[in-house]
Amino acid sequence: MKRLLFAAAVVAASLVVAAAATADNDKKDGFKTPVPKMLIGVAPGVTTEAIISVGDMVGGYRFESIPDGISLRRHDNNRVEAFVNHETSLVPFPFPMPPTPPTEATSQNDFENAQVSQLTLSSATAGVVQGSLMITSAENYQRFCSNFLATKAAGFNRPIFFTNEEGIDWVKRSGTAWPTTVGAADSRQIGTVVAHDVHSGESRPIWGMGRHNHENSLAVQGYGHPVVLSGDDSFVNDPAQSQVYSYIADSANDVMNDRGDLWAFVSDNPAKDDYFDFAPGDTTSITGHFVKVPKDIATGRNPDGTEMMAADKGYPQPVSPAPGLGWQRDAVTGVPIDGPQWVLEHWGDIQPQPAFQFVRIEDMAYDKRPGMENVVYLADSGRGTRPNVTPPPNQARSTNGRIWKMVLDKNDPTQVLSLSIFIEGDDQPVKTPTEIHQPDNLESTPQGLLITEDPGSSQQFTPTEANATTARLMRYTFATNALDVAARVDQSLDENPGAPGVPSDKDLAAAGLWGAWESSGIVDASAYFGPGAFLATVQAHTYWIEKLLSSDDNFLPAGPDYTHKREAGQLVLLRIPGWGSNTSDDE
């Protein structure tokens, strides 16, 4: 039985804010948020404008917290559809490891499960004309991160939208998602791809696209049929255990009916088969190939529909070699988490040539220059550790993260002509201002790459600290090989006491360090809003516009033990002169 404790004043204040932010749908220009912009231009000529903020209402629709990945599609000559992920979950994150009991400060979850917003924007102003939910909280998905809209250019005969669960938790299949027990018959492990048919409006999980900690699913152009890459956003780097997969099918129908195959990337060089085999600054490359994953291991499901556990395949139970090392552990029990994700990980480890192990693959983007679509860039966040960490002396070194470059064979997507480091962050300590700081989402343009940042604790600053910076939108220019800052997050609203239309900060904690907010989703919008236009999202993790204390009888001692919160965040329009593509492949 759950008991909810909250102050009526907090709820009333939230309702006042929501009412103040309600849009007039009759205005053709659409709604624009009264909340100040959370992303500001840095490079010459770069401008930003706030579109909609968490808590804003457009008719009966509310823009939910933790906005992340974005995809775009033309609605008609006057309007554009934006699909925005919300990385929300009813599972508390973080959550203390046993025997420490959960508390309000150490256990925080959201009011909703993951959702996808469908916003109709004015082509003239980018204002929100209408909002609705394409995937709702009631569907019990968790932590949607990046997304991708696959179209005819990638071998789909109709637009299929992919979104992804980033996590390793177990949740109930229906009803209140959490708490539950690992391996329970009425539960499942998250980490699946959800496909949405834009024409029919149908959504379904595609289990065979891999049961792992998904950040994104990228449909690569040029093969005449679906080739969808994905990465495992592992939270553990000791040992490295993040893989890259490819799901290959004959058609969009075969994808929607899970008739494709999952393939895992393997290095051709056994001496270089993980992140740490590439020393900082290594300029060499390897070749590789993808190997087919057995269908049952890819889906992570037994014939009776139950979740696949280690024992179902005769594998050893998940083990952790020492506290804090190895496979991810259940926060409630402290036991390494069994289930479909561990089965897939273990299968890759025991192959004659194991799957290549990255550290933390977040997002991917293919090269938008003509004829180069087979070149894929991989954002690896790394772990933000400092050099010379011991033990071990080399394996834990991952300071700022990397962008990898993978070149696929144009005729055979299972063959990798080269894998190399494209942008190196690990050749300098953390907090080096000229380095990327834990790269998150990627967008490619004919001019170069745009890279958002999700700074870990080692990349966060007090405002007076040397080289202090908030999370940034980095820009890599192909023509010059230069890396600079296009824009950065503005955290000045943290601890905001409240202003007309702007909610006050209700987290009851000190202002977050610079870097506690992240720049998140990024998508080229030049074809819809004019040259140099991009849409981006900001996640304002330490600025809560609503809070609700909760007790749950599953945990002792009794009393408030975790916190429902609605974090602030925003969808922003950027303009970067000379960047972007004016062509789109909507259908």
CORJOZI-V919451 format. One record per helix or strand. SS is the DSSP state (H for helix, E for strand). FROM is the first residue (numbers start at 1). TO is the last residue. If there is no record, write none. Layout:
# CORJOZI-V919451
ss;from;to
SS;FROM;TO
SS;FROM;TO
This chain:
# CORJOZI-V919451
ss;from;to
E;2;5
H;8;20
E;31;31
E;39;41
E;47;53
E;57;58
E;61;62
E;67;76
E;79;86
E;108;110
E;115;122
E;128;135
H;137;139
E;144;150
H;152;154
E;160;165
E;170;172
E;187;189
E;193;197
E;203;206
H;207;209
E;214;219
E;227;232
E;237;237
E;240;240
E;242;242
E;244;248
H;252;256
E;261;267
E;274;274
H;275;277
E;285;292
H;295;299
E;301;301
E;307;307
H;310;313
E;329;329
E;336;336
H;340;349
E;355;355
E;357;358
E;361;366
E;375;380
E;402;408
E;415;424
E;439;444
E;448;453
H;457;459
E;461;461
E;472;477
E;482;489
E;499;499
E;502;502
E;514;514
E;518;524
H;526;529
E;533;552
E;562;575
